Amino acid sequence: MSAHSEPSYTNKQLFERACKVIPGGVNSPVRAFKSVGGTPFFVAKGKGAYLIDEEGKSYIDYIQSYGAVILGHADERITLAIEHAARLGSTFGAPTLGEVALAELIVGRAEGCDMVRLTSSGTEAAMSAVRLARAFTGREKILKFDGCYHGHSDALLVGGGSGVASLGIPDSIGIPQGAVSNTVVAPYNELPPIDDTYAAVIVEPVAANMGLVPPAPGFLEGLRKLCSENGVVLIFDEVITGFRLSAGGASRYFGVVPDMWCFGKVIGGGMPIGAFGGRRDIMELLAPIGPVYQAGTLSGNPLATSAGATVLGLLDDARYQDLAQTAERLANGLKEAIASAGIEVQVPRVSTLVGIFFGSDPVDNYADAKRSVALGLYPKFFKEMLDLGVALAPGPYEAIFPGLSHTDIEVSRTVEAAAEAAARISRLPTDSPYPGK
Ligand SMILES: Cc1ncc(COP(=O)(O)O)c(C=O)c1O
């Protein structure tokens, strides 16, 4: 939005412009409104828990860059860290102190993770972790879980959640069969038949790309045991859960230590980043000390490491407790507000992460999540909430991200909006296309 009171553009005008030069008008499919209908709003700026679009409309934001800005938008401390780093030079192609400091912070908190390598995205982190696991074991087969998303690299874009799920694309075309022929997909929350032919099992310790699906009791522990027994590398993809569920991520939260981790989002304070790490004996296979090649011009970028180290430095156990309480108030409030309109809903929460599933059937895996989504209520709820000034993700398979800038005020306003949105939905005529009403 310009400094003038009148908006310079409407969202619709911007979307039309965008569609002419950017496929689908967006630079990541999850941002499209394809699965909820309508036109995306274009963000002019954000502050804390709020977004303001190019038309000047303000929203309480629960997308929070899909979890990348745990402190909220334009946090002054992060802005200063980025500004300071930028003044010293934005990228060098040579090692910096900032990379060491961030790596030390990550390794110091993720127990059992001896070394990390920084990348520029979570996709690169997961792709590289798999390559390393294959090299370490000398095996090719990997196992992932249906509805878990590990970025868009060829071998891992099978049975993916997130935007792939929203768009109803089972796989992407353009991926050669050979690239996925060694990727086995199993249902989440069931212990798969693992043997010593597998290189790796990669899992989101809390599935957060098929809505929010907590691990069933014993699932992560069972995977740990199976992998240990068969010499298989267990990879926790903590791109979402890392330094969000707790100061030590999901592995500390659940007390299960994998062999390797993938990180992203929170560790960059809103700047492009990813990281993969793990046991020293595995990580030391990486070039330049080992034979596994992996690289990146902008890996360990000074702006990203400066923002990331600042965020991690601000997050201690007390902050996670605060955030978990906010998430709890939000989850309870949403559930009560929606249920009071006679709409069946489940609002799962794991520590600081929240999800929403319409319907009453338990959701333990991707098939269950798809059944809930098929009820068709999410797009309606999304639209009403947006109208009421609350931005949820424009897809039913995404998590809800309360952050440290959401206070009781925003939570109360969100819950009030949810009650109104649910009441509006329940007033739809009985022949409405939304099942259950
Ligand atoms: C669990 C998980 N892994 C990997 C990725 C890929 O990260 P990026 O989008 O930074 O490539 C994501 C992105 O949402 C994710 O949620």
PDBQT file of the ligand as one rigid body, heavy atoms in Angstrom, charges set to zero:
ROOT
HETATM    1  C1  LIG A 501       8.403 -30.353   7.228  1.00  0.00    +0.000 C 
HETATM    2  C2  LIG A 501       8.925 -29.572   6.071  1.00  0.00    +0.000 A 
HETATM    3  N1  LIG A 501      10.042 -29.978   5.446  1.00  0.00    +0.000 NA
HETATM    4  C3  LIG A 501      10.571 -29.305   4.416  1.00  0.00    +0.000 A 
HETATM    5  C4  LIG A 501       9.963 -28.170   3.934  1.00  0.00    +0.000 A 
HETATM    6  C5  LIG A 501      10.555 -27.432   2.782  1.00  0.00    +0.000 C 
HETATM    7  O1  LIG A 501      11.100 -26.219   3.215  1.00  0.00    +0.000 OA
HETATM    8  P1  LIG A 501      11.287 -24.998   2.194  1.00  0.00    +0.000 P 
HETATM    9  O2  LIG A 501       9.925 -24.536   1.830  1.00  0.00    +0.000 OA
HETATM   10  O3  LIG A 501      12.102 -24.004   2.972  1.00  0.00    +0.000 OA
HETATM   11  O4  LIG A 501      12.039 -25.530   1.024  1.00  0.00    +0.000 OA
HETATM   12  C6  LIG A 501       8.799 -27.707   4.540  1.00  0.00    +0.000 A 
HETATM   13  C7  LIG A 501       8.122 -26.507   4.045  1.00  0.00    +0.000 C 
HETATM   14  O5  LIG A 501       7.041 -26.153   4.437  1.00  0.00    +0.000 OA
HETATM   15  C8  LIG A 501       8.257 -28.427   5.635  1.00  0.00    +0.000 A 
HETATM   16  O6  LIG A 501       7.127 -28.045   6.237  1.00  0.00    +0.000 OA
ENDROOT
TORSDOF 0
